[in-house]
Amino acid sequence: MVDLARFCADFDIDLREAQQVLNSSTGVADSALPWYVQVIVGLSAWVTAIVTVLFGGTILEFMGIADFEKLPLAILGAGFLAAGLGLLRRGQTGLFLTQLAIALAAAGNAMIAAGIWFQWELWPAAAASVVIAGLVVRTTSNRQLQFLSSLFAAGLVVVWLLDDNIAHCLDIAAMGTLAGALILLYPPQKDMRPTAVVLLLMVPLLSAIVDIVPGSLEQASRGGTIAKITSIAIFLWLVVLLWRRMTTRDTRLQLAGFAVAATAVSMILPAGGSAALVIMMLAFVLGSRPLALLGILLQIWSLWRFYYDLHMTLLDKSLVLVAVGTVLLGLWWFVTRDRFAKVQE
Amino acid sequence: MPPTLNSEHAALSTSASAPNQSESAANVANSKRHAYHWAMDASHGSGVELPETNILRDAGLLTAKRYLDATWQVRKSDDWSTWARHALLALGAGHLLAGIIFFFAYNWDDLPVLAKFALVEAGIIISALSAFFLGMDRPAGQALLIGASVLTGVLLAVIGQVYQTGADAYELFATWVLLILPWTLASRSAAHWLVWLIVTYLAIGLYGLQVLIPADRLDGTELLLILGAVSAALLAVRELVCRSGVPWLAARWTRLVPAFATLLFTFLPAIEYVIGEHLFFEGEPHDMIAFFAVLAAAASVYTTLQKDYAVIALATGFGALFLMAAGGRLLVEAIGFEDIPQVLAMLGLLAAWCTLVTGAAVRLLSTLHARMGAGTGG
């Protein structure tokens, strides 16, 4: 852990101001609770919100609005969204009210999109969700709601790409990886890290939706070359960032080995696997444990889904995996060989 | 150039001694020096990691241009180097193994019987011998032993497939549990024990589903309760072993996983009793009593004997969900669910009840957090 005073001196930050900011961000008792407590309380708040949404739906039914699954649903959703955002903007809200507000706003978001989709088409619903995600980023600083609304918007955009059979949808989704990496490495002052994570997840999200809806993606319209180039470019960019910070010849040599291996792996692996590796590499560069965990889980999932990929034979898949495994193990040997030598001595 | 882990003296002396420094820059340096000494007096021990860096960036105190330099300065380089090496090893081994499995899946039907056995057995022998030579207390050796354990299950499946033994699946899993137990004991690896535990759960679960339930000697909720009891027993063993000073089992997750399993396996029957197919005042009350007993045991053990806030938080969460479900069932029984006014009243009251329960849970957890601290455990 780096001392705050030293950190402030190194980065030209006023120490008193920094302490004030840090103290105010951890001063609220509820926000100081560990993450798992927030998950537990969040779960309870979400149950409450679901009951509240059902309550709202029953009111519509009671009012005799027979066709409430269309535009009235979107209007009711707008009410929930406004209520949720209003609660969040109150400032020092307790943990329960915060979670309730998140759940209400998220439910409102989904109701608006569903209403628009049923009334008109999918693309206006996706566009509305993107606008709502932007609104959430702009009006609140709540990271959970930002993640949910961004994820919902990204999900609808991906479904629209697939549903309308938009050409090169994989390549379009890969632009999300690039945007997410940019936001994480050079974050704007408004905290957009949750949105960045969602953007990084767009390629895996597309792969997941393809799994759920078999035949939803034509091989010809899929694209993928630009997605691979994007992955390689991000890897090399991260290598350059690391290179500047490495001072010894050995570490630079290891990095060069990594660059070669990462390029090879990205060329061989399908886009979902490469996206997971990019996330793991970003985790390493930023020193972020949550990103590391996400990358590992995505990698396991991408291996799992690769088995069911119908675009390759099992033999081809096995060759791809053996090649990737060999490259990665070779790299592992390369970066640990000095350590082995020392142990043997 | 990114900053290295230079001391405040270097930073300050640089700014103070530069010949072309303007007066305002010198003032900034002075102010920084004063601020540094003030901080050392006022808040020694305050440190910066990635979350604090993010907070400072969000507050606009750290520029986007220097954010990456800042993250590089606060990261624990040694930890991340170790993580990178482990990740590379795991990814490489994982992909290679997956590739081999895919290859056999592709050729499986065409392979002669002997080749099938030879391949899997060769995998087991190579893994076990390599683990022995590499050292079973080292990560690579432990990973190899886990691989050998998994391949043992594959071998049993091949035996069943080739010879059509007619054995039930639970027999395969039970044999698997027994065969890999020596390796699990030898590896002294918590991850290996987790694999063994999963296979054990599957063996017990399948024995219940394939033998005891069809023979009417058990029902589904009782099976869940047995799994809960097994988890509780494992948790108790873990606590006793840790108290006798076994370092490799001391990781906190080795407590949290069986604790979560115990709570989940007793929560599900209790919930079924309350909102399932049974009528509210019929069915088996012991389903609910077992859950309450587990909650009480967790509360007494982990607030006094072995303080662990995370286990208490888990128990509180399950308790809150149970109370919500019980409230819902009571409201349905009391008000009804037949016409819209009834539904409106029921849902309105249920929303209020859920709010009340969650509010109480938050208060309880906040109070306990203040008393125990989140870091308690071990």
Interface residues (C-beta under 8 A of the other chain):
Chain A: M1 V2 D3 L4 A5 R6 F7 C8 A9 D10 F11 D12 I13 D14 L15 R16 E17 A18 Q19 V21 L22 S25 A29 D30 A32 L33 P34 Y36 V37 I40 V41 L43 S44 A45 V47 T48 V51 T52 L54 F55 T58 I59 E61 F62 G94 L95 F96 Q99 L100 S141 L185 Y186 P187 P188 Q189 K190 D191 R193 L241 R244 R245 L277 M280 F284 V285 L286 G287 S288 A292 I296 Q299 I300 L303 F306 Y307 T313 L314 L315 K317 S318 L319 V320 L321 V322 A323 V324 G325 T326 V327 L328 L329 G330 L331 W332 V335 T336
Chain B: M1 P2 P3 L5 N6 S7 E8 A11 L12 V28 S31 K32 A35 Y36 W38 A39 M40 A42 S43 S46 G47 V48 E49 L50 E52 N54 I55 L56 R57 D58 A59 G60 L61 L62 A64 K65 R66 Y67 L68 D69 A70 T71 W72 Q73 V74 R75 K76 W80 W83 A84 R85 A87 L88 L89 L91 G92 A93 G94 H95 L96 L97 A98 G99 I100 I101 F102 F103 A105 Y106 N107 Y309 A310 A313 L314 T316 G317 A320 L321 M324 I340 P341 V343 L344 L347 G348 L350 A351 C354 T355 V357 T358 G359 A361 V362 L365 S366 H369 A370 A374
